[in-house]
Amino acid sequence: MAEKTDELRCFQVTPLATNCYAYVSAGECLVVDPGGSGAEVAARLGDARVTLVAATHGHGDHVGGVAALVRATGAPFAIHAADAALAARAGQMSEVGRAYDEDAPAPDRTLAEGDVLRVGTATFTVMETPGHTPGGVVLVGGGTAAGVAFVGDTLFPGSHGRTDLAGGDEAAIMRSLARMAAEIVPETTLLCGHGPATTMARELATNPFLQ
């Protein structure tokens, strides 16, 4: 069996300390949720070819750096269609009084349930998880990325993403969390949009919203 050489990098961006992730496999790189400092992120990935920029949802703190990153790398941008319009307002003042680097560009592709994103020898399957926003998604790793999932702001350790902003839906996020609990294997490391990572096993045992 070939030794796994994939690498996960994390950059904290925006005043909200958003986690921007880069998954590098076989010289290719998937960047997830570049909420700011897109040009700086690109510079720090100079040894890897960015082949896709993906967003777990459309809030400005997750997409404000997309435009600069795309300009620097030429990579396509992908987001769920239901959040594309929200992402296009990232540089404008939000309902909570914050603006981020720039509006995100129109997506080159839209993400939908069951889509498979490929980077090197890794794959990420799109799971639609509305609730925090209408177009929220989780990217579940496969291939050499088996055992990790990018969960955005759908789930946090012991909690879940807020649902009191426009487009938020508490009932929908509870359904999304129940689906994650049923379909993501317990050993999976969950890479959250803010704060530390967790595991599905830990959340099944301790997160009151998954009980």
Backbone as a ProteinNet text record, in pm:
[ID]
protein_1_A
[PRIMARY]
MAEKTDELRCFQVTPLATNCYAYVSAGECLVVDPGGSGAEVAARLGDARVTLVAATHGHGDHVGGVAALVRATGAPFAIHAADAALAARAGQMSEVGRAYDEDAPAPDRTLAEGDVLRVGTATFTVMETPGHTPGGVVLVGGGTAAGVAFVGDTLFPGSHGRTDLAGGDEAAIMRSLARMAAEIVPETTLLCGHGPATTMARELATNPFLQ
[TERTIARY]
85.2	0	88.9	57.4	137	120.5	228.3	221.9	146.2	59	-17.2	72.7	76.9	162.1	81.7	-49.8	-132.5	-100.8	-131.8	-103.7	-223	-256.4	-361.5	-298.5	-329.4	-280.6	-400.2	-382.9	-489.9	-436.4	-509.1	-475.1	-593.3	-569.6	-677.4	-684.5	-802.8	-824.5	-946.6	-957.1	-1065.8	-1062.2	-1124.3	-1130.8	-1206.4	-1282.7	-1357.5	-1277.3	-1148.4	-1061.9	-1123.6	-1161.3	-1215.7	-1104	-1133	-1036.6	-1045.3	-939.3	-924.2	-833.1	-878.8	-803.4	-749.2	-632.8	-575.7	-543.5	-599.7	-571.9	-485.3	-361.9	-264.1	-244.6	-256.8	-240.7	-177.6	-66.5	1.9	26.8	64.2	98.4	-18.2	-140.5	-260.3	-317.2	-396.6	-445.3	-589.8	-670.6	-806.9	-805.8	-852.1	-862.9	-1009.6	-1037.3	-1174.7	-1191.9	-1289.3	-1330.5	-1222.6	-1171.1	-1078.8	-1156.4	-1181.1	-1263.6	-1194.3	-1062.9	-986.6	-843.2	-764.3	-620.4	-593.1	-672.3	-659.3	-523.7	-466.8	-335.5	-227.6	-239.6	-141.3	-150.1	-270	-287.3	-223.3	-246.4	-187.1	-35.1	22.9	168.2	224	149.7	196.5	172.8	106.3	83.5	162.4	270.6	346.6	399.2	411.9	463	353.4	229.6	117.5	30.8	-19.7	-104.3	-249.2	-307.3	-446.2	-535.6	-609.3	-695.4	-842.2	-879	-1017.6	-1024.4	-1109.9	-1142.8	-1290.3	-1319	-1456.3	-1499.2	-1627.2	-1682.8	-1788.6	-1784.2	-1887.6	-2019.1	-2012.6	-2133.4	-2093.7	-2192	-2167.1	-2143	-2130.2	-2104.7	-1969.9	-1965.1	-1846.9	-1718.6	-1727	-1604.5	-1551.2	-1624.2	-1576.7	-1544.2	-1586.6	-1564	-1501.1	-1471.4	-1419.4	-1284.3	-1207.1	-1077.4	-1077.2	-1194	-1200.8	-1149.6	-1195.1	-1159.8	-1008.4	-940.8	-795.1	-724.7	-773.6	-711.4	-729.2	-845.6	-871.5	-785	-770.6	-683.9	-539.7	-495.5	-355.6	-326.3	-425.8	-400.2	-465.7	-569.2	-643.9	-736	-751.4	-834.7	-982.6	-1065.9	-1211.1	-1266.1	-1382.7	-1450.2	-1580.5	-1608.3	-1729.5	-1802	-1934.7	-2020.4	-2158.6	-2239.4	-2376.2	-2454	-2538.6	-2613.9	-2697.8	-2749.2	-2836.7	-2763.2	-2629.7	-2551.7	-2470.4	-2480	-2398.7	-2429.9	-2556.9	-2593.4	-2543.4	-2548.9	-2496.8	-2347.2	-2273.2	-2128.5	-2093.1	-2179.2	-2154.2	-2167	-2205.3	-2216.1	-2113.3	-2008.9	-1912.3	-1843	-1821	-1751.6	-1843	-1971.3	-2068.5	-2105.6	-2155.5	-2190.1	-2300.7	-2277.3	-2374.4	-2476.6	-2572	-2676.4	-2621.4	-2501.8	-2439.5	-2331	-2328	-2239	-2095.3	-2069.5	-1933.3	-1924.6	-1808.5	-1778.4	-1641.4	-1620.2	-1496.6	-1423.3	-1315.7	-1223.8	-1293	-1360.9	-1423.3	-1544.7	-1634.2	-1741.5	-1679.9	-1736.8	-1691.9	-1738.7	-1660.6	-1704.9	-1816.1	-1879	-1977.1	-1906.1	-1968.7	-1901.7	-1878.8	-1766.6	-1738.9	-1815.1	-1845.5	-1931	-2008.9	-2124.4	-2203.9	-2200	-2203.5	-2196.2	-2336.3	-2352.4	-2481.3	-2458	-2559	-2554.2	-2490.8	-2390.2	-2328.2	-2215.3	-2194	-2080.5	-1950.4	-1853.4	-1724.2	-1616.5	-1545.1	-1434.1	-1306	-1218.9	-1096.4	-975	-880.9	-754.9	-646.2	-557.3	-456.4	-520.2	-482.9	-538.5	-652.3	-698.1	-806	-935.5	-1046.3	-1177.9	-1255.4	-1349.2	-1440.6	-1580.5	-1671.1	-1808.8	-1895.8	-1976.7	-2062	-2185.1	-2204.8	-2326.5	-2398.1	-2518.7	-2594.6	-2640.4	-2605.7	-2639.6	-2695.6	-2813.5	-2871.9	-2905.9	-2919.7	-2957.9	-2886.9	-2753.5	-2677.9	-2702.7	-2698.3	-2740.4	-2817.2	-2891.6	-2966.1	-2876.4	-2757	-2669	-2548	-2557.4	-2444.8	-2414.9	-2285.7	-2244.9	-2134.5	-2121.6	-2008.9	-1935.6	-1803.6	-1722	-1658.2	-1700.9	-1660.3	-1547.8	-1434.8	-1317.3	-1326.6	-1262	-1248.9	-1112	-1082.7	-948.6	-846.5	-739.8	-638.3	-683.2	-801.7	-858.3	-960.9	-973.3	-1068.1	-1035.7	-1140.7	-1121.8	-1124.1	-1145	-1159.6	-1282.9	-1341.6	-1454.7	-1450.2	-1471.2	-1483.4	-1630.3	-1659	-1799.1	-1843.2	-1754.9	-1793.2	-1849.6	-1960.6	-2024.4	-2149.8	-2162.5	-2277	-2264.3	-2143.6	-2121.3	-1995.7	-2002.5	-1887.5	-1881.2	-1765.9	-1759	-1867	-1955.9	-2062.2	-2174.2	-2175.3	-2273	-2296.8	-2367	-2384.8	-2385.8	-2380.8	-2378.3	-2506.2	-2494	-2610.3	-2711.3	-2837.2	-2945.2	-3032.6	-2983.2	-3064.2	-3036.7	-2948	-2923.7	-3016.3	-3024.6	-3112.5	-3081	-3183.8	-3165.9	-3139.4	-3117	-3094.7	-3223.5	-3211	-3329.4	-3293	-3343.7	-3308.6	-3354.7	-3474.6	-3522.8	-3436.3	-3395.7	-3312.4	-3175.7	-3114.3	-2982	-2989.8	-3098.6	-3113.7	-3125.3	-3194	-3201	-3063.3	-2988.9	-2854.9	-2763.1	-2771.1	-2688.5	-2724.8	-2852.8	-2895.2	-2842.1	-2843.4	-2790.1	-2640	-2566.6	-2423.1	-2394.8	-2470.3	-2450.1	-2472.4	-2566.6	-2599.9	-2504.9	-2447.7	-2375.8	-2224.5	-2174.7	-2029.7	-1975.5	-1875.3	-1825.5	-1765.3	-1779.4	-1738	-1591.4	-1504.3	-1360.9	-1322.2	-1415	-1384.7	-1348.7	-1241.5	-1205.1	-1287.5	-1357.2	-1442.9	-1368.7	-1343.1	-1268.5	-1368.1	-1377.5	-1482.4	-1440.1	-1539.7	-1513.8	-1448.1	-1460.3	-1396.4	-1357	-1251.3	-1213.6	-1149.1	-1140.5	-1068	-1145.9	-1072.2	-1134.8	-1192.8	-1277.8	-1334.1	-1346.7	-1410.5	-1438.7	-1586.7	-1635.8	-1777	-1804.2	-1710.6	-1731	-1746.9	-1663.6	-1671.6	-1804.6	-1847.9	-1973.6	-2093.5	-2088.7	-2198.3	-2210.3	-2097.2	-2097.8	-2130.6	-2100.5	-2106.1	-2190.9	-2219.8	-2291.4	-2441.2	-2504.4	-2646.8	-2735.9	-2687.2	-2767.8	-2763.2	-2679.4	-2673.4	-2732.6	-2787.9	-2842.9	-2980.7
-119.5	0	124.6	218.4	340.8	423.8	485.6	567.8	697.1	734.3	857.6	976.9	1066.6	1185	1313.7	1306	1425.4	1515.2	1644.6	1742	1834.6	1862.4	1958	2080.4	2197	2321.7	2407.4	2487.6	2574.9	2715.1	2813.8	2954.7	3023.6	3097.2	3175.7	3310.9	3343.8	3467.2	3538.6	3666.3	3755.9	3784.2	3894.4	3924.8	3819.5	3733.4	3628.6	3498.9	3504	3385.8	3267.8	3291.2	3185.1	3089.6	2962.2	2861.8	2844.3	2884.1	2856.3	2734.9	2632.4	2507.7	2487.6	2426	2383.1	2235.2	2156.5	2013.2	1985.9	1938.8	1918.5	1769.7	1726.5	1585.8	1574.5	1505.4	1480.6	1610.9	1714.5	1841.6	1930.7	1881.5	1961.2	2007.4	2113.7	2173.4	2218.5	2178.8	2228.8	2327.1	2449.2	2549	2562.6	2550.6	2555.8	2678.4	2761.8	2876.7	2983.9	3039.8	3153.2	3281.3	3308.3	3422.5	3556.1	3556.3	3679.9	3646.8	3751.8	3737.6	3637.2	3641.7	3542.8	3542.7	3662	3668.7	3611.9	3637	3582.9	3431.6	3379.9	3235	3174.4	3235.8	3186.1	3185	3291.2	3299	3189.1	3153.5	3050.4	2909.4	2899.4	2770.2	2760.1	2833.7	2841.4	2709.1	2610.5	2479.8	2385	2429.9	2343.6	2416.3	2343	2401	2397.1	2514.1	2521.9	2487.9	2379.3	2333.7	2364.2	2399.1	2434.1	2513.1	2614.8	2690.9	2662.9	2610.5	2572.5	2639.3	2670.1	2731	2638.5	2623.2	2543.7	2619.1	2752.7	2835.6	2977.3	3066	3193.6	3312.5	3296.3	3412.2	3475.8	3608.6	3683.7	3639.9	3595.7	3554.5	3421.6	3358.2	3234.4	3251.3	3362.7	3380.5	3514.4	3599.8	3732.6	3733.1	3625.5	3617.6	3539	3490.9	3407.7	3482.9	3605.5	3678	3692.7	3732	3749.1	3615.8	3511.5	3379.5	3329.2	3349.7	3308.1	3387.1	3517.6	3597.7	3548.8	3512	3471.8	3333.8	3245.8	3106.9	3062.7	3133.7	3090.7	2973.7	2934	2817.9	2853	2756.6	2779.3	2785.5	2846.9	2863.8	2786.4	2716.1	2635.5	2663.5	2674	2694.8	2642.8	2610.2	2567.6	2683.1	2652.3	2756.3	2841	2781.2	2853.3	2960.8	2956.4	3056.2	3147.7	3132.2	3212	3361.3	3397	3538	3597.7	3520.4	3566.1	3591.1	3499.6	3515.3	3637.7	3672.6	3787.4	3920.3	3917.5	4040.3	4041.7	3959.5	3946.5	4077.6	4162.7	4288.8	4402.4	4374.6	4475.1	4455.6	4560.8	4552.9	4450	4357.3	4252.1	4298.5	4213.3	4248	4263.4	4209.6	4226.6	4334	4413.5	4528.9	4499.2	4387.1	4353.8	4342.1	4380.8	4360.6	4294	4216.6	4141.8	4187	4121.9	4177.2	4219	4125	4151.2	4061.1	4104.6	4015.6	3893.7	3777.5	3658.4	3665.3	3610.5	3607.4	3506.1	3512.1	3409.4	3274.5	3169.9	3039.8	2984.9	2916.4	2846.1	2714.6	2660.9	2542.3	2551.1	2489.5	2487.2	2347.3	2344.2	2218.8	2166.1	2036.4	1974	1837.9	1789.5	1661.2	1552.4	1485	1372.7	1407.5	1535.6	1573.9	1527	1488.8	1444.9	1540.3	1602.3	1690.6	1609.8	1622.6	1543.3	1634.9	1597.3	1670.4	1566.9	1550.2	1446.9	1310.5	1240.2	1107.5	1112	1230.8	1250.4	1285.8	1252.8	1294.9	1354.8	1442.3	1498.9	1495.9	1429.9	1417.2	1522.3	1589.1	1697.2	1639.5	1682.1	1650.8	1783.3	1797.2	1919.7	1924.3	2034.8	2048.7	2188.6	2219.2	2351.5	2373	2499.3	2536.4	2662.1	2659.8	2782.3	2881.6	2832.2	2904.9	2805.2	2853.2	2759.8	2666.1	2712.5	2633.9	2577.2	2555.2	2498.5	2355.9	2322.8	2186.8	2140.3	2009.3	1943.5	1866.1	1867.9	1796.5	1678.2	1558.2	1436.3	1368.7	1350.2	1298.2	1150.8	1115.5	977.8	960	842.9	816.6	841.3	914.2	943.8	1049.8	1107.6	1202.1	1135.4	1003.4	933.1	963	992.2	1020.7	1167.4	1256	1398.1	1451.9	1557.3	1624	1771.6	1854.6	1999.1	2029.4	2079.5	2095.6	2241.5	2336.2	2476.1	2518	2591.6	2637.3	2556.4	2438.3	2354.4	2298.5	2258	2196.7	2254.5	2279.1	2315.9	2218.5	2207.1	2117.3	2150.4	2057.4	2076	2167.9	2210.5	2310.9	2300	2399.7	2409.6	2556.3	2581.4	2717.8	2793.3	2923.4	3006.7	2999.4	3017.4	3011.4	3136	3241	3361.2	3466.5	3439.1	3532.2	3499.6	3591.4	3570.7	3437.5	3359.8	3229.7	3116.7	3148	3043.7	2970.7	2843.9	2761.9	2656.9	2673	2582.1	2439.7	2424	2288.7	2222.3	2300.2	2244.3	2203	2284.6	2246.2	2123.6	2107.6	1987.5	1863.2	1875.3	1763	1734.6	1840.7	1822.5	1754.3	1793.8	1732.5	1584.6	1554.1	1414.7	1331.7	1389.8	1317.6	1296.1	1398.5	1383.7	1272.2	1271.1	1169.7	1029.3	1015.3	884.5	839.4	935.8	899.5	918.8	1000	1020.8	927.2	850.9	748.3	814.5	752.2	814.6	855.6	783.5	813.4	938	996.2	1110.1	1234.4	1301.5	1431.6	1538.3	1618.7	1724.4	1857.2	1917.2	2042.4	2156.8	2232.1	2332.9	2467.2	2551.6	2682.5	2780.6	2758.1	2840.4	2746.9	2780.4	2704.2	2570.7	2484	2358.3	2254.7	2156.4	2039.5	1950.5	1859	1760.1	1629.5	1530.8	1406	1376.6	1298.6	1262.6	1180	1093.3	1013.1	1102	1203	1294.2	1368.2	1413.6	1488.5	1397.8	1275.1	1182.2	1159.5	1166.3	1140.5	1263	1383.7	1502.4	1616.9	1618.2	1732.2	1716.1	1803.9	1787.2	1795	1858	1871.3	1746.5	1649.8	1524	1408.3	1438.4	1332	1288.2
0	0	0	-87.5	-95.9	31.4	73.7	193.2	163.5	251.5	235.1	260	163.9	176.9	170.2	180.1	176.3	295.5	278.6	384.1	400.4	525.1	556.7	620.5	566.5	622.5	662.7	765.4	812.4	832	781.9	799.3	865.1	971.6	1032.1	962.2	913.6	838.9	894.6	867.5	907.6	1057.2	1100.6	1244.6	1325.5	1258.6	1328.1	1338	1301.6	1308.5	1235.3	1111.7	1027.7	987.7	990.2	946.5	795.3	727	583.9	573	503.4	493.6	352.7	345.8	218.7	230.2	141.4	138.7	17	42	-64.3	-85.4	-211.2	-245.6	-383.6	-390.9	-518.8	-595.4	-522.6	-585.4	-617.8	-598.8	-621.9	-489.3	-494.2	-369.2	-383.3	-285.9	-268.8	-153.8	-176.3	-70.4	-33	96.3	146.1	235	203.4	284.9	303.5	194.7	208.5	236.8	363.2	401.2	391.9	378.1	366.3	332.3	303.7	278.2	167.6	61.1	-45.2	-112.1	-135.4	-199.3	-108.2	22.1	116.3	124.1	123.8	125.3	0.6	-114.2	-238.6	-230	-174.4	-163.9	-75.1	26.9	120	66.9	-48.5	-112.4	-242.1	-249.9	-373.5	-424.2	-336.5	-376.7	-420.9	-418.3	-456.8	-558.6	-654.2	-758.4	-711.6	-690.1	-646	-764.8	-752.1	-860.9	-837.5	-713.2	-684.3	-554.9	-554.8	-434.7	-405.9	-288.4	-255	-125.3	-116.1	4.6	63.6	196.3	262.5	270.7	265.7	262.1	223	209.2	146.2	235.4	366.7	452.2	418.9	434.2	393.9	460.2	586.2	654.7	602.5	510.3	447.9	300.3	241	95.9	59.5	158.2	126.5	57.7	71.4	6.4	-122.8	-165.4	-285.6	-408.2	-428.9	-550.7	-564.6	-456.8	-464.1	-485.7	-422.2	-438.3	-581.1	-637.5	-775.6	-872.6	-848.2	-935	-929.7	-810.7	-793.6	-850	-850.6	-887.4	-1017.3	-1060.8	-1178.9	-1153.1	-1026.7	-994	-1005.3	-1038.7	-1039.8	-897.8	-885.4	-756.8	-758.9	-647.5	-638	-507.5	-515.8	-399.6	-436.9	-337.3	-364.7	-426.1	-522.8	-593.4	-499.1	-392	-300	-221.2	-218.2	-144.5	-234.8	-366.1	-457.5	-445.4	-433	-422.2	-291.1	-183.3	-54.7	-64.1	-127.1	-141.4	-224.7	-317.9	-405	-331.2	-202.8	-122.1	-8.2	-18.4	91.7	126.1	27	50.8	93.1	106.4	146.4	293	354.8	495.9	517.8	610.2	636.2	738.9	768	864.5	1005.7	1031.7	1163.3	1160	1051.6	1046	1010.9	943.2	903	751.1	698	557.1	548.3	442.1	427.3	301.6	265.6	166.1	36	-28	-158.1	-175.7	-264.1	-306.9	-374.2	-352.1	-423.1	-567.7	-659	-798.8	-819	-934.6	-969.3	-973.1	-924.9	-924	-1063.9	-1079.4	-1205	-1209.9	-1092.6	-1083.4	-954.3	-953.5	-831.7	-772.3	-641.1	-567.8	-540.2	-551.3	-524.5	-461	-395.5	-325.6	-411.5	-355.8	-424.3	-518.3	-546.8	-630.4	-564.9	-647.2	-596.8	-647	-552.3	-584.1	-574	-673.4	-676.3	-667.5	-582.6	-569.1	-546.2	-643.4	-632.8	-617.4	-509.2	-482.6	-380.8	-348.6	-251.8	-323.1	-258.6	-306.5	-190.3	-223.8	-124.4	-183.5	-112.8	-159.4	-91.6	-170.3	-120.5	-50.7	73.1	149.3	175.4	126.5	150.1	295.7	365	507.4	534.2	482.1	505.4	652.3	687.3	823	867.2	867.4	895.6	782.8	660.9	541	453.7	355.6	270.9	190	153.3	67.4	137.4	266	338.5	294.9	288.7	253.8	347.4	358.2	423.1	314	318.5	220.8	292.3	256.3	326.1	248	314.2	247.3	212.8	99.8	55.7	-7	-55.7	-108.5	0.1	-33.3	67.6	166.8	147.3	244.3	334.7	327.7	414.1	559.6	636.9	778.3	813.3	714.5	743.6	672.1	726.8	663.2	697.9	598	618.7	646.2	767	807.5	814	781.4	782.4	917.2	913.9	1037.5	1070	1011.1	1044.2	1184.8	1221.8	1352	1415.9	1547.1	1629.1	1746.5	1810.8	1925.9	2029.7	2053.7	2151.7	2108.6	1983	1941.8	1791.3	1738.5	1593.3	1553.6	1423.1	1373.3	1402.1	1410.8	1440.8	1327.6	1363.3	1265.1	1269.5	1337.4	1353.5	1247.7	1151.8	1042.5	925.6	830.3	715.3	647.3	622.6	558.7	655.3	782.8	882.3	915.1	952.3	976.1	1080.5	1201.6	1311.1	1283.4	1232.5	1203.3	1097.1	997.6	890.7	942.8	1028.7	1077.3	1167	1240.5	1321.3	1232.6	1120.9	1027.1	967.7	938.6	883.2	983.3	1109.8	1213.1	1231.1	1226.8	1239.5	1123.5	1006.9	891.2	904	947.3	968.1	1068.2	1176.6	1279.5	1224.2	1133.8	1079.4	969.4	894.1	772.3	778.7	870.9	881	987.2	951.7	1044.2	1168.4	1284.7	1410.4	1415.3	1345.4	1351.5	1273.6	1201.5	1115.1	1196	1154.5	1209.5	1139.8	1217.9	1164.3	1173.3	1058.5	1049.3	1041.1	1149.8	1165.9	1107.5	1082.5	1024	1118.7	1247.4	1350.9	1464.1	1533	1650.3	1618.2	1719.7	1703.5	1624.9	1576.1	1515.2	1624	1581.6	1672.4	1596.1	1654.9	1584.6	1594.4	1501.2	1508.3	1632.6	1670.5	1791.1	1913.5	1925.5	2040.2	2040	1921.8	1915.9	1943.9	1897.7	1927.6	2078.5	2146.6	2291	2374	2322.3	2407.2	2353.4	2225.3	2167.6	2189.4	2265.5	2296.3	2172.7	2065.9	1945.1	1857.6	1895.8	1823.4	1901.8	2018.7	2102.6	2053.9
[MASK]
+++++++++++++++++++++++++++++++++++++++++++++++++++++++++++++++++++++++++++++++++++++++++++++++++++++++++++++++++++++++++++++++++++++++++++++++++++++++++++++++++++++++++++++++++++++++++++++++++++++++++++++++++++

